[in-house]
Amino acid sequence: MLLVNLSGTPPTHTPTPWIIDGSTIRDQEHHAIVELAGDNLPPKQVAANASLIATAPILLELAHDYEATCVDRLGLLREEEYQWRDPAELRHMIGHWTVQLEDVRQVIAQAQGVKDA
């Protein structure tokens, strides 16, 4: 089940670190955040899912960092590198970084439960 935030304001997640306790993800005060229900899943797969979920806040932070990198890179291409870079190469690089920026923004919006990102 995917919960969608209809308000458009990104919710805040439980502060890190998130701790894996069997099939439960807990916050630093040991409150349960997520209970994994791997009814028919092998224990190793449940453990892998728990690891992925527990690292989600860190991955979201890295996604925000990459978003800033994309914005910076596009700024440099448009404001400075256009003066000396080959026009075809410049177009290609701007296209590449624009797609990267759009993709990471979609991932961030999805992680924050923002509808129609």
matplotlib code that plots the C-alpha trace (Angstrom):
import matplotlib.pyplot as plt

x = [0.0, 1.4, 0.3, 0.2, 0.5, -2.2, -1.2, 1.8, 3.9, 6.6, 6.1, 9.1, 10.3, 11.2, 14.7, 17.6, 19.3, 16.8, 17.7, 17.0, 15.5, 14.5, 11.7, 11.0, 12.6, 12.9, 13.9, 16.7, 14.2, 13.3, 9.8, 8.6, 8.6, 7.9, 6.9, 7.9, 5.4, 7.4, 4.9, 6.1, 9.6, 12.9, 14.5, 17.4, 15.0, 13.2, 16.6, 17.6, 14.3, 14.9, 18.3, 17.0, 14.2, 16.5, 18.9, 16.0, 16.6, 20.3, 19.5, 17.0, 19.7, 22.0, 19.3, 19.0, 22.8, 22.7, 19.9, 22.1, 25.0, 22.8, 21.6, 25.2, 26.5, 23.7, 24.6, 28.2, 27.4, 25.0, 27.0, 30.6, 31.3, 29.3, 32.1, 34.6, 32.9, 31.9, 28.2, 27.2, 28.9, 27.4, 23.9, 24.5, 25.8, 22.9, 20.5, 22.2, 22.2, 18.6, 17.4, 19.3, 17.8, 14.3, 14.8, 16.2, 13.4, 10.9, 12.6, 12.6, 9.0, 8.0, 10.0, 8.2, 4.8, 4.1, 1.4, 1.9, 5.6]
y = [0.0, 3.4, 6.4, 9.6, 13.0, 15.2, 18.4, 19.0, 19.7, 17.1, 15.3, 14.8, 11.3, 9.9, 11.1, 8.8, 6.5, 3.7, 0.4, -3.1, -5.3, -8.6, -7.7, -4.4, -1.0, 1.1, 4.7, 5.7, 5.6, 2.0, 2.9, 0.7, 2.6, -0.3, -3.9, -6.1, -8.7, -11.1, -13.9, -16.0, -14.5, -16.2, -14.8, -13.4, -11.4, -10.0, -9.0, -7.4, -5.5, -4.3, -3.1, -1.1, 0.5, 1.3, 3.2, 5.1, 8.4, 8.3, 7.6, 10.5, 12.8, 11.6, 12.2, 15.8, 16.2, 14.8, 17.2, 20.1, 18.7, 18.6, 22.2, 23.3, 21.4, 22.9, 26.3, 25.9, 24.6, 27.4, 30.3, 29.4, 26.3, 27.5, 29.9, 27.2, 23.9, 22.4, 23.3, 19.7, 18.5, 21.3, 20.4, 16.7, 17.5, 19.9, 17.2, 14.6, 16.7, 17.9, 14.3, 13.5, 16.4, 15.5, 11.9, 12.7, 15.2, 12.5, 10.1, 12.7, 13.5, 9.8, 9.3, 12.2, 11.0, 14.0, 13.3, 14.1, 15.0]
z = [0.0, -1.0, 1.1, -0.8, 0.8, -0.8, 1.0, -1.2, 1.9, 2.4, 5.7, 8.0, 8.7, 12.0, 12.9, 12.3, 13.2, 12.4, 14.0, 12.6, 15.3, 13.6, 11.3, 13.0, 12.2, 15.3, 16.1, 18.5, 21.3, 20.3, 19.1, 16.2, 12.9, 10.5, 11.0, 8.1, 7.1, 5.0, 5.4, 2.6, 2.2, 3.0, 6.2, 4.1, 1.9, 4.9, 6.4, 3.0, 3.0, 6.5, 5.7, 2.7, 4.7, 7.6, 5.2, 3.5, 5.4, 4.5, 0.8, 0.8, 2.2, -0.6, -3.1, -1.9, -2.2, -5.7, -6.6, -5.5, -7.5, -10.6, -10.1, -9.6, -12.7, -14.9, -13.6, -14.5, -18.0, -18.7, -17.1, -17.7, -19.8, -22.7, -23.4, -24.3, -24.6, -28.0, -28.6, -29.4, -26.2, -24.2, -25.4, -24.6, -21.1, -20.4, -21.5, -19.4, -16.2, -16.9, -17.0, -13.9, -12.1, -13.1, -12.1, -8.7, -8.0, -8.8, -6.5, -3.7, -4.3, -4.2, -1.0, 0.6, -0.6, -2.8, -5.4, -9.1, -8.7]

ax = plt.figure().add_subplot(projection="3d")
ax.plot(x, y, z, "-o")
ax.set_aspect("equal")
plt.show()
